[in-house]
Amino acid sequence: MAVPTFVDKVTLHVAAGRGGHGVASVHREKFKPLGGPDGGNGGPGGSIILRVDPDVTTLIDYHHSPKRRASNGGQGAGDHRNGAHGQDLVLPVPDGTIVSLRDGTVLGDMLGAGTEMVVAQGGKGGLGNAALASAKRKAPGFALLGEPGEELEIVLELKVVADIGLVGFPSAGKSSLIASISRARPKIADYPFTTLVPNLGVVRAGDTTFTVADVPGLIEGAAEGRGLGHDFLRHIERCAALLHVIDTANIEPGRNPVDDLDIMEGELQRYGGLEDRPRLVALNKIDVPDGRDIASFVVDELRERGLEVFEVSAASGEGMKELIFAMARIVQAARAEKPHTEATRIVIRPRSADGADDFTVTRTGEGWRVRGEKPERWIRQTDFSNEEAVGFLADRLNRLGVEKRLGELGAVEGDAILIGAEDNSVVFDYRPELDAGAGEMLGRRGEDQRLREDRPANQRRRDIAEALEEKGENETRADVARRLDQKRGGSSGPMSYEIGSAEDPDWNESDPDAQS
């Protein structure tokens, strides 16, 4: 099987790197066993970046290796050490590459050396417990997970960026002409469809340098897919002008230069989008006696149509200088009208699932489905094996207004709440009677108070705090506690407790010793 040397369309599977997980860690040293949270954040995953490289002229590398993956971010560590960043993967593409999805949605047009496009964003790293600590959550016993990187299939389609496009029937002499005016060396032979891939040549005319593209030969019906023209007509869409190369020495019966020109113009019209391009006509092969005579018969008729016509010979070089400078004039005029553009960096930012708000809630046959960029990202970051992490997630969703919105729409206790897309949802039971606010509740590290029904120590401290407002002049906090115990039927004798423990009635939440 022949190995292709020119590929102008490929389907590429790209996967960005996953973000590293954050870590839950507590600083420890001699005589200071609990020095506070010091878990570092995970590093972000590497992104997939396309970059225009002038030295790349084909997509053949991606034809042989259609799957590309960036590296993952490193996991965080204790002592406030963050994970390493995943390395971005930069993929060089030719100038003029169009990036689209499988469904035809165009993501970007890569024009200009150095232009970049981030097609797959690396996942964010998870926060460590040091970053999650706050005045109300001093020592989180959990960390957030790293997000997976974006993964998708894209289609790369090359449209050659050239100033002049050569259009003509097979064996009209386009390859010979481009070899005559530039250093391009395409294959030249005396049979049709010698040129199977577009060829580019660089031409210099005085102070003007421009590129010429030799497009594989057109035949009648090319716009409908006949021959090779259907595959390569797109390569002349970016050209500033078109040069019709017409064979004047053709001996096929029923063919003449005027009819050949009409057929080519008909195919270009059916293809569409090329009506505004200036046209030049090169009557080639006038070095052949019959060719010169035929050219002289039709040159006036073509000029009457308003076309600029040149009688040339790619073999002998006759008339080539005039043709080159005519092409240079058109290129100069086109460049003068075109505004100067700098190389750009394009970042693909997919719209959130809801389209506008932070989230949406819809009722389905399976339950209430919550969609949105924030809640779905929080789900991916949550370690569901950790109760405190689940409580933190509940707090975030409540602050976002998810529970309130569900109540307004008529959700009742026990309804299924699905967060995420249909093929990858996390399901919860709706429990509206459980107040969110684990961040505002003081509890032991690693516990979510909403998952525990019995908290006698907490309730006892609240009762003592209320009773202190009515205590006598000579009463202490311990006296108030004993009086409450007597009302509840407890012992009136001396209390036994460890000083500074949760049972100590003089225990104060704001006391630094109580927090250590």
Disulfide bonds with the S-S distance in Angstrom:
none
